């Protein structure tokens, strides 16, 4: 299961349903996802899974607790 959460809990103007941090439910925890080589194709796939017609943008940055790093061959949980 995946979901979007607010990137900035302090920002009341952010539309959390349409933007935010991507998280996946794994082993009874919600983990923020960080993809190596994330691009337009991956953005489109995830946005469609979330119910959108297409993806608009993907941004990099921000460290977080419970980070799940994904590359094309391996998954690493921090």
KACORLIN-V681437 format. One record per residue. N is the residue number from 1. RES is the residue in one letter. OMEGA is omega in radians with two decimals (* if undefined). NEAR is the number of other C-alpha atoms within 10 Angstrom. Layout:
N:RES:OMEGA:NEAR ; N:RES:OMEGA:NEAR
This chain:
1:X:3.10:9 ; 2:X:3.09:16 ; 3:X:2.99:17 ; 4:X:3.03:17 ; 5:X:3.13:17 ; 6:X:3.06:17 ; 7:X:-3.08:15 ; 8:X:-3.11:12 ; 9:X:-3.11:10 ; 10:X:-3.03:8 ; 11:X:-3.12:10 ; 12:X:-3.10:9 ; 13:X:-3.11:7 ; 14:X:3.09:14 ; 15:X:-2.98:12 ; 16:X:3.13:16 ; 17:X:-3.07:11 ; 18:X:3.12:14 ; 19:X:3.10:15 ; 20:X:3.14:18 ; 21:X:3.12:18 ; 22:X:3.13:17 ; 23:X:3.10:20 ; 24:X:3.11:16 ; 25:X:-3.07:12 ; 26:X:3.10:11 ; 27:X:3.08:7 ; 28:X:3.11:6 ; 29:X:2.98:10 ; 30:X:-3.11:17 ; 31:X:3.06:22 ; 32:X:-3.08:23 ; 33:X:3.05:18 ; 34:X:-3.09:21 ; 35:X:2.98:15 ; 36:X:-3.13:10 ; 37:X:3.08:10 ; 38:X:-3.11:15 ; 39:X:-3.08:12 ; 40:X:-3.12:13 ; 41:X:3.13:11 ; 42:X:3.09:14 ; 43:X:3.13:16 ; 44:X:-3.11:18 ; 45:X:-3.11:14 ; 46:X:-3.14:16 ; 47:X:3.09:19 ; 48:X:3.09:13 ; 49:X:3.12:14 ; 50:X:3.07:17 ; 51:X:3.12:8 ; 52:X:3.11:13 ; 53:X:-3.11:11 ; 54:X:3.09:16 ; 55:X:-3.11:17 ; 56:X:-3.07:12 ; 57:X:2.98:11 ; 58:X:-3.09:13 ; 59:X:3.12:9 ; 60:X:3.07:8 ; 61:X:3.05:6 ; 62:X:3.01:8 ; 63:X:-3.14:9 ; 64:X:3.01:13 ; 65:X:3.12:8 ; 66:X:-3.08:14 ; 67:X:3.08:17 ; 68:X:-3.14:19 ; 69:X:-3.09:16 ; 70:X:2.93:16 ; 71:X:-3.02:12 ; 72:X:-3.08:9 ; 73:X:-2.99:5 ; 74:X:3.01:7 ; 75:X:-3.10:10 ; 76:X:3.10:10 ; 77:X:3.11:11 ; 78:X:*:9
